[in-house]
Every structure is written in structure tokens, then in C-alpha cells.
Amino acid sequence: MANYETHEHDVIVVGAGGAGLRAAIEASSQGLSVGLVCKSLLGKAHTVMAEGGIAAALANVDAQDGWETHFKDTMNGGKMLNNWRMAQLHAQEAPDRVRELERWGAVFDRTKEGRILQRAFGGHKWKRLCHVGDRTGLEMIRTLQDRGVHQGINVYMECTISKLLKDGERISGAFGYFREDGRYVLFKTKAVVLATGGVGKIYPVTSNSWEYTADGHALAYEAGADLIDMEFVQFHPTGMVWPPGVRGLLVTEGVRGEGGILRNSKGDRFMWKYLPEATKHEFAADEKEAQEWVSATLEGRKSEARRPPELSTRDNVARAIYTEVKEGRGTEHGGVFLDISYLDADRVKKKLPSMYHQFKDLADVDITAGPMEVGPTCHYIMGGVRVDADTAESLVPGLFAAGECAGGMHGANRLGGNSLSDLVVFGRRAGAGAAEYAKKLGASQPTVHERDIDAAVEELEAPLSRTGGKNPYDVQKKMHEIMSTYVGIFRDEKDMETGIAKLEELKKDIAEVGVAGSKLYNPGWHLCRDLKNMIVAAEAIARSAHSRKESRGAHSRLDYPNTDKEKWGKVNTSCSKDGDKMKLEHTALPTMPDDLRAFFEQKEPAHA
Ligand SMILES: Cc1cc2nc3c(=O)[nH]c(=O)nc-3n(C[C@H](O)[C@H](O)[C@H](O)COP(=O)(O)OP(=O)(O)OC[C@H]3O[C@@H](n4cnc5c(N)ncnc54)[C@H](O)[C@@H]3O)c2cc1C
């Protein structure tokens, strides 16, 4: 029998980013005992890296804004594949969640009148992103942490959950290990909220940190939940391309929101060429109008000028940059130029301090004096655990999910700023859902079965006893090659078939990974476990992408370049575990009620 320590809580939240912290705060505010488990140190979650801002229709800068327009922009951005109810709740509740953050101590940038300042972002019709320079995530995490810690949440840091435990169909616990010394830990609980973030580390060029290894996606899948819309992986248009050590690091959309201009190596401002016909009317017609929009924004004055073409949605800008480079109009290092140096240097440093330092320190480029080189980077996954919109519960009783590891909210493409708002809206709802579920169970604690713990330990220890096993780093490199070559920004049937076959082969390698040394400070051993999670997401992405025979949002097929409203616009892809196989289905989208559908028939929704 394995040695492990045991803790018992009503609710366990896995992940201490924005979604996990907000869920934990909510569940604990209802008088429940809550354990918050995170793989890194508290305060290091991915959310801390968020730069541009949090989207909420406060209408502080553009008075015309309202939740209806935010809802409409989100659905249009997601190419109508979003779960409409999630998009509605998100747009309606985001303003309250932002005001709540402010009440709890977040210090946002201000308008001249002292209200929360909002900036423009791609796909948002009005200036909607509340921000703290380009360090919004840091301020948000600081605020939520303060709140959570003072509320008495129990935090377990540097602890990785490797298995969810069940009593029959329902959740009974979570098992894992502490990363420093590999000691095992069992959390007995009534409900688990997964808030583990994304999957970026399955691609070689990514803005994501080491923590994004698809853990929540895989934990939920293994426990019997299904993963929806996994084909929709967002490649952010602007990551750093040089030097190689920082390739993929994010260049916030805030740069374009502040007036950044994209040009190819010939000096052409190319984005006008790539605006979809349907949205062209929303953008400035020429350089003069775009410049007037920037000047009016800088001076804080009203203007009829429409926004510059660089503020098209991310999927569109990423494809545009990819195409410019592929057709030979890229820069020396395989990107394009993003220029904000025509603005006053002090303003650039004030509004984009992290970007200024990032380029100065890492690439020796002064962005106030010249352009940056940028290119697409894997940034975000729209797909994730299928949840109920109101409670965030998955198909497994007692298992909830929120934040980037949950699916549905963003459809085929996420708008910038809509993740931070998603975290607090649905983090709160997941915490409330889990608390209600745990309260209903009352004193009846589900049983944890010793045989399940033994199996979890055996699985973790296998690579340590496998002499001459495959090197996990080599295996991850192979995964990178497969995903970037066969399931990248542009996809086609043959490539994906090859990719899926190669992933099947890779599964065999993953089953044979081995690592030297002990459990003490052993990142190679951690990677052995992470690979098991990443392969679930990689396979779900490849199979879902292969099955969707159209192009939509972040999913671009060379062999099916059109969007098919009638067939594919009506279904989500769904992956679930069927013995040793992954089952893929197409399930009907929830039907949007007529009053909301009407928004898409009128020019601009009326709002209160
Ligand atoms: C550079 C960058 C800038 C961004 N800027 C913006 C922006 O301006 N606006 C916006 O809306 N969005 C932005 N995003 C996206 C947004 O930051 C993320 O989608 C969001 O922060 C995800 O939050 P989360 O709570 O779901 O997960 P995270 O904040 O990543 O937290 C995940 C947590 O799960 C823990 N975890 C993972 N696996 C396990 C496990 N097995 N066991 C225990 N713990 C585990 C991790 O340790 C971590 O605590 C940005 C993303 C990046 C990369």
C-alpha cells in the first residue's frame, strides 16, 4: 500500500488562476471548507501573464455599449458556435464582476472623470477592455489572492493532481503529488472544480507557460466527461519571432488597440486586403480615417472614425500574417512588422510598459524608436470540458469546470479580453454550483477506493522503474513536430490523417517513457505524466479538426475553405472516452431563443 497524506474538504478546486481563485472564493463564502490546489506557487498561474485587459460592457468610454452588443460581438467572434447561454451570462455579468474586483481592491487605469478606463480590442465594437496598463492579469490575481487567502481558503502549492477518483458515477476525490519531493497526497471531497487552464505546450511555438499541459482536459476526459470543440485552437497573430529563445512570447493585442500598424517587408499596410466582406463596413476605409481614430482615442474625444483594420478578429489577423510570410513578404526572421513608434514615446512606455521592457531586454529593440517583428503563436484553446452554462457542472456528477479548460463560451474563436471576464463570471458560477452540490450531499461523504489509489500510484511510478525507456523530452519534441506540421493554422484531410496516424504511434512511445533518478526535484518525471495529458488533447484536436469539413473561426481548412452554415454551423464536435478509444460525435448546438436571435437580424441591439 502506498504512503500518502490525506486532506478532506467539501470542495477541491484544481488551479489557482483567475477561474480557480474566483471559484474557491465563492464556494468558501458559502461556509464550506475549500482546498485550492495548484501546480506552481500561488500567484504564478497563467492569468498573471494577461496583458491587454478584461472585457465588460461598462460603457465608460463609449456610451453606446451594453451587454447586448457584447453578446453579439462574442457570438459573431465565435462564428455563432458559442453556447449562447454562456455568452449571454458572460456579457450580462461581466460588468458586475469587474466592479467587484474594483471593490476588492483592483486599481484599474482611469478616465479623466475617474471612471474605469476602457480600450479598443479586436472584434469588440466599442472600447470595452478595462485594464491596468498591460499588466491587468497581475492586478487581477493579486486582488483575488488577497480576497481568497483572507477568507480562509486552504492552499496546496506545487502540487499536481494526476487522477480524479470516483465512487460509482460521482466524484469522491483527487489524487496527486507534491512536485518538490514527489510525496503523494489524497484529497477526499464531494465536488471538484477544474480550473487548470489550456493546452499550449503541445505546440512548439506558444505564448503559454510550462503549466499548460492540458491537465484538466485529460482529467475530465478520463473521468467520463466529454470535450467539445477541440479543433478550435487560437493562434494569436502577434508573438515575438526573434530571438529564438523567446519565440512565441506574446505581444499583446493592446499594441494594436493603442494604434499599432502592421506592415509587410515591402512596407505595405496589408490588413485591408484580408478584411472579410461581411465586416468591412466596420473598419476605417483608408489610412486617413484610421489615423483619425487613433488621434481621437489619444485625445479622448468623440469621433465618427471607424477602427483600423488591425483590429479585426484574431483568427483573421493570424491568417493574414501567415499568408504574407508564406507568400514571401515576411521579415528576415519570418514575421511581419508591428509599429507603434510613430506615437509619443512617453505614452507608449506608460500604456505598454511590459511590451517596452520585453522587447528592450529580450530582443534589444526599442519599440518607441522602431517596429517589432511579430508572427502567430499558439495562444488559447476554445475547446474544453462540456459544462452546463448556469452551474458549470460537467456530465460527471460533482465535477465542475471553469476558465480556459471549459468549452462552449467562445465558440470557434475567442475575442481578446473575453477570457479574463470568462474566468470571473464562470469561476463564480462554478464555485456556487460546486457548493450547492456539496451541500446537497450533506454528511454523506462519497467513498474513496484504495484500489484506485494503488492504480494512480502505479501509473505515476512506472517511468521510474523503466530502464532504457523512451526519453520524455524526445517524445514531446515529436508531438510538437506532429502538431505543427499536420494540425497547425491551415489544415487539410491528408495531412490530418497522417497526423492522427503519427499520434497513434506516439501513444506507444508515451507508454514506454522512462526516467532516471528519484521523485525528488525531477522535472523529467513530471513530464512523463504531463505527456499522458497532452496526448489526450492532441488527439482530440486532430480528430475533431479532421471531422469538421468546413472553415470556421480558428479552424482553417485548405480543402474546405468555406463556412457551412447549414450543416456544420449547427453542431459541436464532442470527444469522449470509450474504453481505450476516443469516441467522436457531432452534437446539436443548444437552440438560441428568438429574442436573442433577433439581435443578429437588427443592425444594433437596443439596450437599457
Ligand atoms: C501572455 C498572455 C496574455 C494574455 N492576455 C489576456 C488578456 O489581456 N485578456 C484576456 O482576457 N485573456 C488573456 N490571455 C488569456 C488568459 O490569460 C488565460 O486564458 C486565462 O488566464 C486562463 O485562466 P485560468 O484560470 O483558466 O487558468 P490559469 O490562470 O492558467 O491557471 C491554471 C492553474 O491550474 C494549475 N494547474 C494546472 N494543472 C494542474 C494540475 N494537474 N494540478 C494542480 N494544478 C494544476 C496551475 O498551476 C494554475 O494555478 C492571455 C494569455 C497569455 C498567455
The ligand as a Tripos MOL2 file, in Angstrom:
@<TRIPOS>MOLECULE
LIG
   53    58     1     0     0
SMALL
NO_CHARGES

@<TRIPOS>ATOM
      1 C1          0.6840   36.1110  -22.4150 C.3       1 LIG1
      2 C2         -0.8070   36.0300  -22.3180 C.ar      1 LIG1
      3 C3         -1.5600   37.1870  -22.2770 C.ar      1 LIG1
      4 C4         -2.9540   37.1290  -22.1750 C.ar      1 LIG1
      5 N1         -3.6760   38.2840  -22.1230 N.ar      1 LIG1
      6 C5         -5.0180   38.2220  -21.9560 C.ar      1 LIG1
      7 C6         -5.7850   39.4060  -21.8230 C.ar      1 LIG1
      8 O1         -5.2710   40.5070  -21.8260 O.2       1 LIG1
      9 N2         -7.1140   39.2880  -21.6590 N.ar      1 LIG1
     10 C7         -7.7470   38.0950  -21.6270 C.ar      1 LIG1
     11 O2         -8.9650   38.0660  -21.4830 O.2       1 LIG1
     12 N3         -7.0300   36.9490  -21.7470 N.ar      1 LIG1
     13 C8         -5.6970   36.9770  -21.9020 C.ar      1 LIG1
     14 N4         -4.9780   35.8180  -22.0140 N.ar      1 LIG1
     15 C9         -5.6470   34.5470  -21.8080 C.3       1 LIG1
     16 C10        -5.8690   34.3290  -20.3210 C.3       1 LIG1
     17 O3         -4.8100   34.8620  -19.5840 O.3       1 LIG1
     18 C11        -5.9980   32.8640  -19.9680 C.3       1 LIG1
     19 O4         -6.9070   32.2520  -20.8260 O.3       1 LIG1
     20 C12        -6.5050   32.7390  -18.5420 C.3       1 LIG1
     21 O5         -5.6520   33.4230  -17.6630 O.3       1 LIG1
     22 C13        -6.6650   31.3110  -18.0860 C.3       1 LIG1
     23 O6         -7.0450   31.3450  -16.7480 O.3       1 LIG1
     24 P1         -7.4370   30.0360  -15.9630 P.3       1 LIG1
     25 O7         -7.8680   30.4500  -14.6050 O.co2     1 LIG1
     26 O8         -8.3520   29.2220  -16.7730 O.co2     1 LIG1
     27 O9         -6.0540   29.2360  -15.8920 O.3       1 LIG1
     28 P2         -4.5920   29.6930  -15.3600 P.3       1 LIG1
     29 O10        -4.5260   31.0930  -14.9490 O.co2     1 LIG1
     30 O11        -3.5760   29.2090  -16.2900 O.co2     1 LIG1
     31 O12        -4.4300   28.8070  -14.1000 O.3       1 LIG1
     32 C14        -4.2700   27.4090  -14.2210 C.3       1 LIG1
     33 C15        -3.9770   26.8820  -12.8460 C.3       1 LIG1
     34 O13        -4.0950   25.4750  -12.8660 O.3       1 LIG1
     35 C16        -2.9880   24.8950  -12.1810 C.3       1 LIG1
     36 N5         -2.8660   23.5270  -12.6780 N.ar      1 LIG1
     37 C17        -2.7910   23.0860  -13.9520 C.ar      1 LIG1
     38 N6         -2.7390   21.7520  -13.9740 N.ar      1 LIG1
     39 C18        -2.7950   21.3370  -12.6810 C.ar      1 LIG1
     40 C19        -2.7880   20.0680  -12.0330 C.ar      1 LIG1
     41 N7         -2.7010   18.9330  -12.7240 N.pl3     1 LIG1
     42 N8         -2.8320   20.0260  -10.6870 N.ar      1 LIG1
     43 C20        -2.8940   21.1600   -9.9590 C.ar      1 LIG1
     44 N9         -2.9190   22.3860  -10.5140 N.ar      1 LIG1
     45 C21        -2.8720   22.4610  -11.8490 C.ar      1 LIG1
     46 C22        -1.8430   25.8260  -12.5000 C.3       1 LIG1
     47 O14        -0.8000   25.6720  -11.5850 O.3       1 LIG1
     48 C23        -2.5590   27.1750  -12.3620 C.3       1 LIG1
     49 O15        -2.6260   27.5230  -10.9980 O.3       1 LIG1
     50 C24        -3.5880   35.8750  -22.1280 C.ar      1 LIG1
     51 C25        -2.8270   34.7090  -22.1730 C.ar      1 LIG1
     52 C26        -1.4500   34.7880  -22.2830 C.ar      1 LIG1
     53 C27        -0.6670   33.5330  -22.3770 C.3       1 LIG1
@<TRIPOS>BOND
     1     1     2 1
     2     2     3 ar
     3     2    52 ar
     4     3     4 ar
     5     4     5 ar
     6     4    50 ar
     7     5     6 ar
     8     6     7 ar
     9     6    13 1
    10     7     8 2
    11     7     9 ar
    12     9    10 ar
    13    10    11 2
    14    10    12 ar
    15    12    13 ar
    16    13    14 ar
    17    14    15 1
    18    14    50 ar
    19    15    16 1
    20    16    17 1
    21    16    18 1
    22    18    19 1
    23    18    20 1
    24    20    21 1
    25    20    22 1
    26    22    23 1
    27    23    24 1
    28    24    25 2
    29    24    26 1
    30    24    27 1
    31    27    28 1
    32    28    29 2
    33    28    30 1
    34    28    31 1
    35    31    32 1
    36    32    33 1
    37    33    34 1
    38    33    48 1
    39    34    35 1
    40    35    36 1
    41    35    46 1
    42    36    37 ar
    43    36    45 ar
    44    37    38 ar
    45    38    39 ar
    46    39    40 ar
    47    39    45 ar
    48    40    41 1
    49    40    42 ar
    50    42    43 ar
    51    43    44 ar
    52    44    45 ar
    53    46    47 1
    54    46    48 1
    55    48    49 1
    56    50    51 ar
    57    51    52 ar
    58    52    53 1
@<TRIPOS>SUBSTRUCTURE
     1 LIG1         1 GROUP 0 **** ****
